[in-house]
Amino acid sequence: MKAIIVGIGNPLMKDDGVGFKVVEALEGVVDTVTLLNTDLKVIQKILNYDLAIIVDGLITGAPPGSILEVDPANSWKNVYSSGTHSMTLFEVLRIGYHVFPEEMPKEVKIIGIEVKEIRGYDPTLSPEVKAAVPKAVDLIKNYLKARRVIK
């Protein structure tokens, strides 16, 4: 099984860089890539993989540092946006599956980490979000082991 882990966010905008931190810790485990924003480049990066794990900071109202596993198949049905500059990850994935149904991964897993602060320029994660990084790394490694992607 060919797998990729994608980190999304901005490492200079406080907790928005959490996806980058998780991916950095997973370099060498499987293919990894980081992107500054959620746009159509996500589709290009995950084409022709069997499994794509996408890590991003979320704002859901959960306590900061909470790790949420999101199933895009059940999440994107009622998520809409307008214009290419405001597309959500779910909208991007929906477009990918519409345009490239055979090349998109058979499985996409989104690991979201609840952020505390994303406003202002600072490459430092809040303590709660920083503490979630090794937990998210372990979660992803265990998932990859269960899927027999890694030993």
Number of C-alpha atoms within 10 A of each C-alpha: 10 12 21 22 27 22 28 26 23 22 22 17 18 22 33 29 26 33 28 26 22 25 25 15 14 17 12 9 16 16 15 20 18 23 17 16 17 22 19 16 12 21 21 12 18 24 19 18 18 16 22 24 21 24 26 26 27 21 14 13 10 14 14 23 25 19 21 16 13 14 14 17 13 9 10 16 11 8 12 11 12 9 6 12 10 12 18 18 21 22 22 20 23 19 14 21 16 11 12 14 13 12 16 23 22 13 14 22 18 19 23 22 28 25 28 22 15 20 11 9 11 14 15 16 23 17 12 16 26 18 14 19 22 14 15 24 18 15 15 19 18 15 15 19 12 11 12 10 16 14 10
